[in-house]
Amino acid sequence: MEMLKTISQAFKVAEIRSKIIFTLLMLVVFRIGSNIPVPGINRSALAQVFAGDTGLFDLFDLFSGGAFSNFTIFALSITPYITASIIIQLLTIAFPYFERLAKEGQEGRKKMAQITRYLTIVLAVIQALGLTVGLFRQAVVDQSWFSFVVIILVLTAGTAFLMWLGEQINEKGIGNGISLIIFGGIVARLPSGLRSLWTQYSDGTLSIITLLLFAVFAIVVILGVIEVQQGTRRIPVQYAKRVVGRKMYGGQSTHIPLKVNQAGVIPVIFALSILQFPLTVTYFFPDSGFTDFITKWLSPAGNPGVWVYAVLNVLLIIFFNYFYTAVTFNPVEVAQNMKANGGFIPGIRPGKATIEYLNKVMSRISFVGAIFLAVIATMPTLVSQFSGLDMRFGGTSLLIAVGVALDTMKQLENQMVMRNYQGFLK
């Protein structure tokens, strides 16, 4: 109810209403493009390619909203951009140049964003080449080099357009553009997923108990994500009293809210992007021993690949949770700001002791958030192996969708608060 109330109030404000409408229109453009087919593709041959799906293709369809399986202009989706972002962020640790850029403020972030764009195009070209020349070669009607070049350029342009679309949402809309594009793809898949479940139930392949278990799991995921995303650890902060002339300032008590899941759903998205890399390589060798190896050992449909996949997924989510938390939360900066304003944590010395305390608290609560994300994202893959219920990405889909929705609503609330303050000051 609170969410609906916030949205209704937001629509009463002209500036925010225009941002919401702009965001929705951009998502409509994304869905339209997801249904525009790549030229020169034999649809019958394309269907044969997916007839032998190993389950790894679902990773791409998750981000593209079905554009990958239909081989539309947005078949590559936004995954090259996500991969490029991961590489650039990891480079900030390994190379001093990127570390300097990260510390240069707005100008440094602009340069890093520009490098990320260039790297995205390079990765998109490589991925498009693998798709066209490797996986979907038999579906290409005209086997000339010109036809292959056109398809590669179309796929690369599609990714570049989605990257631009996400940036436009960031600047003129509400929420994180890239996350919302992924959200739009997931939501678009929900009707077909529910229809598939109902079909399986009607055919007798699924029992009512299995469906009820799926419904319970979905409810638990939604409630769990809301609880963890909204959960915070409040660190008490006391400000010392100052006497200026005949007046006394300060002395009030406040707190620092540390989110249990500071990184949001970013670790899950990053982990999925990394796990897609082996599949990208198999595009170049569709009928080889390497592809058979990946299918057996790294596929959620393989045996023992499902267990290897699950373990890697857990480890990657935990790693990226801590990594992204370290990027977004700087205890040194927080401690310095507190000290400069005469603030301190009761029982903790200002300076180094405060930094160590904040690091310790954030590490503990981040562990809880990381484990929660890992369990929710991995459990459906394992459950599907024993129950027969096709829910390999049900948990991940719900996790990303609910997480992005909550983050977007939070930004919407912040926009309204900022506007109220601006109106008061004016």
FINU-992654 format. One line per field, with one value per residue (C-alpha): z, y, x; residue in one letter. Coordinates in steps of 0.02 Angstrom, whole numbers. Layout:
N
pz	c(Z:...) $
py	c(Y:...) $
px	c(X:...) $
aa	c(A:...) $
REM end
This chain:
426
pz	c(0:43:-128:-219:-111:-155:-342:-337:-246:-369:-517:-440:-460:-641:-639:-563:-670:-828:-767:-733:-904:-988:-900:-952:-1132:-1136:-1073:-1210:-1339:-1265:-1281:-1460:-1509:-1424:-1553:-1710:-1792:-1857:-2050:-2151:-2023:-2061:-1918:-1944:-1932:-1779:-1692:-1725:-1638:-1480:-1490:-1409:-1273:-1126:-1004:-1019:-1146:-1006:-937:-1091:-1106:-925:-968:-1143:-1106:-1240:-1371:-1372:-1412:-1548:-1612:-1621:-1632:-1441:-1433:-1345:-1221:-1099:-1045:-1138:-1040:-875:-915:-963:-799:-700:-791:-763:-578:-553:-642:-509:-389:-503:-595:-515:-667:-642:-454:-481:-596:-464:-337:-453:-422:-560:-696:-655:-662:-833:-901:-829:-905:-1075:-1063:-1012:-1167:-1284:-1199:-1214:-1403:-1415:-1311:-1409:-1574:-1507:-1438:-1598:-1700:-1594:-1612:-1799:-1858:-1724:-1641:-1770:-1928:-1998:-1974:-2083:-2255:-2355:-2307:-2383:-2282:-2314:-2232:-2079:-2063:-2072:-1935:-1823:-1845:-1809:-1648:-1592:-1631:-1529:-1375:-1402:-1414:-1252:-1166:-1225:-1170:-995:-983:-1039:-899:-775:-831:-869:-783:-618:-560:-628:-817:-840:-696:-761:-934:-854:-748:-906:-984:-830:-815:-1000:-970:-822:-923:-1031:-876:-785:-941:-953:-773:-803:-961:-866:-731:-859:-945:-779:-780:-624:-466:-365:-222:-334:-390:-209:-163:-305:-245:-66:-129:-231:-80:33:-95:-113:74:107:-23:47:225:183:64:194:340:418:563:651:719:856:834:967:923:1050:1116:1054:1129:1005:1092:1207:1109:1122:967:943:1075:977:946:776:687:531:439:369:248:270:82:31:-144:-189:-332:-420:-355:-430:-599:-599:-551:-693:-815:-764:-779:-956:-1013:-1045:-1150:-1252:-1292:-1347:-1483:-1581:-1562:-1568:-1604:-1508:-1356:-1268:-1284:-1218:-1071:-1029:-1044:-926:-796:-798:-852:-730:-832:-826:-704:-603:-686:-584:-422:-495:-562:-393:-296:-418:-412:-222:-217:-352:-267:-100:-183:-281:-128:-28:-177:-223:-40:-27:-182:-121:64:119:309:301:224:348:497:434:409:584:660:563:629:808:799:875:907:1095:1166:1007:984:833:689:660:792:712:539:606:697:541:437:562:572:384:354:473:403:223:257:304:146:36:104:79:-102:-136:-63:-155:-321:-310:-229:-385:-489:-364:-332:-518:-523:-396:-417:-606:-591:-717:-597:-629:-638:-544:-387:-480:-582:-429:-334:-470:-508:-327:-287:-436:-395:-216:-270:-396:-265:-147:-280:-313:-128:-123:-273:-183:-22:-118:-205:-39:33:-121:-110:74:42:-101) $
py	c(0:119:87:129:285:342:315:409:555:555:572:732:812:866:844:671:619:662:557:407:420:438:282:182:241:186:14:6:45:-96:-219:-164:-190:-361:-417:-351:-501:-495:-493:-644:-779:-941:-960:-1148:-1176:-1062:-1172:-1325:-1240:-1217:-1392:-1455:-1323:-1375:-1250:-1125:-1024:-975:-863:-755:-761:-702:-536:-516:-555:-689:-586:-710:-864:-766:-692:-513:-354:-353:-535:-488:-385:-279:-419:-350:-187:-281:-384:-225:-144:-293:-288:-100:-112:-256:-154:-19:-142:-207:-48:120:218:155:176:359:382:308:436:588:616:664:686:519:431:509:440:268:271:315:171:54:105:67:-100:-141:-119:-231:-368:-351:-375:-531:-602:-561:-646:-802:-806:-775:-878:-1011:-1052:-984:-1011:-1141:-1020:-884:-888:-807:-881:-737:-631:-476:-558:-608:-431:-355:-472:-437:-249:-261:-359:-240:-88:-166:-179:-2:63:-26:49:222:183:140:301:403:325:369:550:587:448:357:214:127:111:-51:-138:-80:-151:-320:-298:-266:-427:-530:-460:-494:-678:-701:-731:-866:-945:-953:-1020:-1156:-1207:-1214:-1318:-1441:-1452:-1478:-1616:-1704:-1685:-1576:-1613:-1487:-1510:-1459:-1303:-1259:-1279:-1162:-1034:-1045:-1025:-871:-792:-829:-752:-594:-570:-614:-490:-352:-388:-398:-250:-141:-208:-92:-91:77:137:268:432:567:745:846:1011:1171:1344:1488:1654:1634:1492:1305:1197:1009:879:785:598:519:359:289:167:22:-83:-271:-290:-137:-205:-242:-367:-315:-468:-586:-498:-496:-681:-729:-627:-719:-889:-844:-827:-1015:-1018:-870:-969:-1121:-1014:-1028:-1217:-1277:-1460:-1493:-1583:-1416:-1383:-1558:-1523:-1358:-1441:-1581:-1484:-1304:-1316:-1310:-1454:-1559:-1693:-1656:-1485:-1428:-1443:-1355:-1218:-1199:-1187:-1060:-958:-951:-902:-769:-691:-682:-608:-475:-433:-389:-308:-195:-152:-95:13:96:113:200:188:304:444:415:420:578:668:619:681:845:880:831:664:500:325:298:188:201:321:437:401:229:140:205:147:-27:-35:16:-111:-250:-211:-195:-359:-452:-387:-404:-588:-610:-519:-618:-786:-738:-688:-845:-963:-883:-877:-1055:-1153:-1158:-1237:-1378:-1399:-1419:-1568:-1665:-1603:-1595:-1419:-1302:-1161:-1149:-961:-931:-878:-770:-689:-648:-589:-468:-409:-374:-299:-179:-131:-89:11:108:147:206:325:385:424:514:620:671:712:818:911:949:1016:1120:1190:1232:1320:1420) $
px	c(0:140:217:55:35:211:181:15:96:241:122:55:227:255:445:442:292:390:537:426:342:512:575:421:438:620:569:435:570:675:530:493:675:674:546:634:723:901:897:950:904:810:686:665:852:857:727:836:983:882:810:971:974:1083:1009:1150:1051:933:1069:1061:874:862:946:872:690:682:776:920:814:723:888:826:929:945:1002:1165:1066:1167:1285:1439:1418:1403:1558:1653:1600:1664:1832:1853:1809:1931:2065:2046:2126:2264:2320:2366:2299:2122:2139:2183:2034:1918:1981:1971:1787:1666:1799:1878:1710:1676:1841:1805:1631:1705:1831:1688:1590:1736:1767:1582:1589:1743:1661:1498:1591:1678:1516:1421:1558:1543:1354:1351:1500:1485:1319:1196:1298:1178:1032:1111:1027:1167:1335:1434:1555:1448:1297:1400:1470:1294:1228:1379:1357:1170:1198:1338:1230:1089:1201:1267:1089:1040:1192:1137:958:1018:1119:968:864:1002:1004:821:723:704:814:969:951:1048:959:789:827:865:708:606:672:631:454:425:467:351:190:270:348:182:97:230:198:10:36:145:11:-128:-28:-2:188:180:82:-17:107:252:158:119:302:348:220:286:464:415:329:479:598:493:472:654:719:608:666:852:850:763:865:994:1115:1109:1276:1245:1339:1357:1407:1505:1435:1515:1499:1500:1478:1329:1252:1281:1281:1283:1262:1129:1127:1103:1152:1236:1121:1224:1122:1128:1135:1235:1270:1088:1066:1227:1325:1196:1202:1392:1401:1283:1388:1547:1461:1408:1589:1617:1459:1523:1681:1579:1499:1660:1665:1483:1523:1682:1748:1766:1579:1541:1657:1570:1400:1450:1551:1488:1308:1160:1089:1247:1302:1408:1404:1255:1355:1508:1395:1309:1473:1546:1386:1393:1577:1557:1406:1497:1652:1558:1452:1607:1691:1545:1515:1696:1670:1508:1549:1710:1734:1886:1782:1640:1760:1845:1679:1623:1785:1779:1604:1643:1552:1604:1537:1509:1646:1753:1899:1890:2008:2086:1981:1821:1877:1916:1749:1650:1747:1710:1524:1504:1598:1482:1319:1383:1414:1231:1175:1295:1238:1056:1087:1189:1057:911:1005:1072:931:816:955:974:788:752:870:768:590:578:511:591:637:823:814:653:744:868:731:626:780:832:655:608:778:774:593:641:794:690:556:694:760:583:559:727:675:515:609:735:595:509:670:701:525:551:716:642) $
aa	c(M:E:M:L:K:T:I:S:Q:A:F:K:V:A:E:I:R:S:K:I:I:F:T:L:L:M:L:V:V:F:R:I:G:S:N:I:P:V:P:G:I:N:R:S:A:L:A:Q:V:F:A:G:D:T:G:L:F:D:L:F:D:L:F:S:G:G:A:F:S:N:F:T:I:F:A:L:S:I:T:P:Y:I:T:A:S:I:I:I:Q:L:L:T:I:A:F:P:Y:F:E:R:L:A:K:E:G:Q:E:G:R:K:K:M:A:Q:I:T:R:Y:L:T:I:V:L:A:V:I:Q:A:L:G:L:T:V:G:L:F:R:Q:A:V:V:D:Q:S:W:F:S:F:V:V:I:I:L:V:L:T:A:G:T:A:F:L:M:W:L:G:E:Q:I:N:E:K:G:I:G:N:G:I:S:L:I:I:F:G:G:I:V:A:R:L:P:S:G:L:R:S:L:W:T:Q:Y:S:D:G:T:L:S:I:I:T:L:L:L:F:A:V:F:A:I:V:V:I:L:G:V:I:E:V:Q:Q:G:T:R:R:I:P:V:Q:Y:A:K:R:V:V:G:R:K:M:Y:G:G:Q:S:T:H:I:P:L:K:V:N:Q:A:G:V:I:P:V:I:F:A:L:S:I:L:Q:F:P:L:T:V:T:Y:F:F:P:D:S:G:F:T:D:F:I:T:K:W:L:S:P:A:G:N:P:G:V:W:V:Y:A:V:L:N:V:L:L:I:I:F:F:N:Y:F:Y:T:A:V:T:F:N:P:V:E:V:A:Q:N:M:K:A:N:G:G:F:I:P:G:I:R:P:G:K:A:T:I:E:Y:L:N:K:V:M:S:R:I:S:F:V:G:A:I:F:L:A:V:I:A:T:M:P:T:L:V:S:Q:F:S:G:L:D:M:R:F:G:G:T:S:L:L:I:A:V:G:V:A:L:D:T:M:K:Q:L:E:N:Q:M:V:M:R:N:Y:Q:G:F:L:K) $
REM end
